[in-house]
Amino acid sequence: MPQYTPPLRDMQFVMHEVLKVTDEFKALPKHADVDAETINAVLEEAGKFASEVTFPLNISGDTEGCKLDTATHAVTTPKGFKEAYAQYIEGGWAALSGDPAYGGQGLPLVVNQCFYEMLNSANQAWTMYPGLTHGAHAALHTHGTDEQKQTYLRKMTSGEWTGTMCLTESHCGTDLGLMRTKAEPQADGSYKITGNKIFISAGEHDMADNIIHLVLARLPDAPPGIKGVSLFIVPKFHVNKDGSLGERNGIYCGGLEHKMGIHGNATAQMVLENAVGTMVGQPNKGMQGMFVMMNAARLGVGNQSLGLTEVAFQNALAYAKDRIQMRSLSGVKAKDKPADPIIVHPDVRKMLLTAKAYAEGGRALSIYCAMLLDKEHSHPDEKVRKDSGEMLSLLTPIMKAFLTDNGHIATNACMQVFGGHGFIKEWGMEQFVRDNRINMIYEGTNTIQSLDLLGRKVLGNNGATLKKLGKMVGALVAEEGVNEKMAEFINPLAYLGEQMTKFTTELGFKGFQNPDEVGAAAVDYLRVAGHLVFGYFWARMAQVALREIAAGNTDPFYLAKLQTARFYFAKLFPETATLMRTARSGSKALMDTDAALA
Ligand SMILES: Cc1cc2nc3c(=O)[nH]c(=O)nc-3n(C[C@H](O)[C@H](O)[C@H](O)COP(=O)(O)OP(=O)(O)OC[C@H]3O[C@@H](n4cnc5c(N)ncnc54)[C@H](O)[C@@H]3O)c2cc1C
């Protein structure tokens, strides 16, 4: 059976020693009084919830899955899920970073992001039920009318009602402009919505009293394509004026998908038959509201893979210390045993350190993104809000795609550490691999994330935000450029930083002449950008570790951090050279292949 220990020490390191989040919060009136002790105490309890309440349901939830009663359309979640959710609400966990105006506790999103990392380590399938609610809440909070906010946000903040996002239809996933679901305006200002959605996560379940679906649909006179899509709230149960639940609405689960992983989460085919909804935002501008939800969800999906990377690493590390096979190449290490523990073998260490470096680098980026979100929401200075929003927008596709791709590499590596036992269910390792796999696909596939990064976020604004990232990297290089002890981190980072400008300009120029060049290079480009960001955070983490060690701090945590930084720069970061080469090799080798793909 796998084990999980919440990585509280590392979270504290990133928050308080590297990013100094409470100093940043001092500038935000809403969070000015939040101190490190409060954050640490909340996360300690949050870690207990994840490791003691939802983690024990991870394997059983995977084995049992969800069940649909085709007569009533009711979905039963795996044993224990509903009770765990009741505990989640009772403990106030749903409302941790919620807006106090709707009953939330108003803690910074940084705290919630760390909490969700732990929930994802513990049980990604369970975590998706409350997780999607945060995105739906954010979309309504930003684009809903006062009446919609009053009707829904309180119960969504408390977690009594959950949320979904209903975009995908059988013939349209990436290309939402092909959507067919129809919304007919009614005399009372509401809409009757009819259509079929597929793959809707947490679309139906037995954990909450009501489910608030955010549905994309087309008005009768809508222009074709994505510019004719509107957003609607469609509750499972209508809500009466006094807030009580009314009649059942015409939206129900017509089937559950049988899938590779996240079996405990109900992936529902949703049928809408004259379901009554109200519009969110303006007609035909539904993507504006949905993007709020999608951006929140993209940060959430990166966080899912971070959680799985961490838990897979913890278990692989414990196994590698215990399992004995063969002798070390450099001589016997465990003289009292018939063989050495496999952790002595260089490649086993490489697999472990890959997962550790991706988990800790990912955690730094994840917390940094949440901090940007806190600043974007609540900084009093408009320019800081704008800058934070722009930086977050650049980092969102990296957070989503780089962390989920790394999660794929890391969970597979950790399973490999177990040899054949990793392939056997009872160890729990193959479940981490299976559960992670969807993270690379949903919320816009990782290819789509890379096109968003290179096409929209970088070339689309002539590299303006990328330059700001370059400035951040440049400031660290300037600060540490003469520090010999930092040279092994700063030199490769500085080199990549310089290369990045030239590399981007080159791709932009080629893309201008032939747009397929952008499509051919984008996935490699995102990985290079991901390493630039990880390299920056790993250098900052090494900087703090070196300072502590120089000051005489003997806590092995700092040496571990330094060694992991060295591993990252020596063994993972250099793939950027290959990636730039493959990106530069252009589109011809892909597009001039009609015979090969005939
Ligand atoms: C378990 C699960 C849960 C999900 N949860 C939800 C949910 O809660 N709500 C919801 O609305 N949807 C959900 N989805 C749907 C998910 O978001 C889509 O599956 C995903 O966006 C991809 O769409 P698609 O499956 O139609 O693939 P397609 O869009 O058909 O794409 C097929 C392939 O073509 C590639 N491709 C497409 N267009 C381009 C392009 N322009 N350039 C390069 N490559 C391209 C894609 O990257 C992909 O590799 C879920 C899916 C699953 C499996």
The ligand as an ORCA input file, in Angstrom:
! r2SCAN-3c Opt
* xyz 0 1
  C     -11.658     12.102    -18.232
  C     -12.015     13.346    -18.978
  C     -12.563     14.411    -18.287
  C     -12.954     15.559    -18.986
  N     -13.586     16.580    -18.315
  C     -14.186     17.571    -19.043
  C     -15.071     18.518    -18.425
  O     -15.256     18.494    -17.206
  N     -15.708     19.410    -19.217
  C     -15.532     19.450    -20.564
  O     -16.146     20.273    -21.216
  N     -14.667     18.601    -21.178
  C     -14.010     17.652    -20.463
  N     -13.171     16.754    -21.085
  C     -12.924     16.902    -22.508
  C     -11.505     17.349    -22.810
  O     -11.302     18.679    -22.406
  C     -11.266     17.116    -24.306
  O     -11.200     15.720    -24.494
  C     -10.003     17.786    -24.826
  O     -10.130     19.178    -24.775
  C      -9.659     17.366    -26.247
  O     -10.789     17.391    -27.076
  P     -11.153     16.116    -27.951
  O     -11.150     14.928    -27.050
  O     -12.378     16.380    -28.719
  O      -9.925     15.951    -28.937
  P      -9.783     16.681    -30.355
  O     -10.112     18.109    -30.205
  O     -10.508     15.904    -31.379
  O      -8.213     16.552    -30.593
  C      -7.607     15.346    -31.075
  C      -6.107     15.597    -31.232
  O      -5.894     16.613    -32.208
  C      -5.075     17.628    -31.663
  N      -5.471     18.923    -32.220
  C      -6.712     19.433    -32.353
  N      -6.659     20.655    -32.877
  C      -5.365     20.945    -33.076
  C      -4.650     22.068    -33.568
  N      -5.271     23.173    -33.965
  N      -3.312     21.998    -33.622
  C      -2.664     20.902    -33.205
  N      -3.269     19.818    -32.731
  C      -4.604     19.835    -32.660
  C      -5.287     17.568    -30.163
  O      -4.206     18.138    -29.456
  C      -5.440     16.077    -29.952
  O      -4.179     15.488    -29.814
  C     -12.726     15.636    -20.385
  C     -12.138     14.563    -21.051
  C     -11.811     13.420    -20.383
  C     -11.233     12.260    -21.155
*
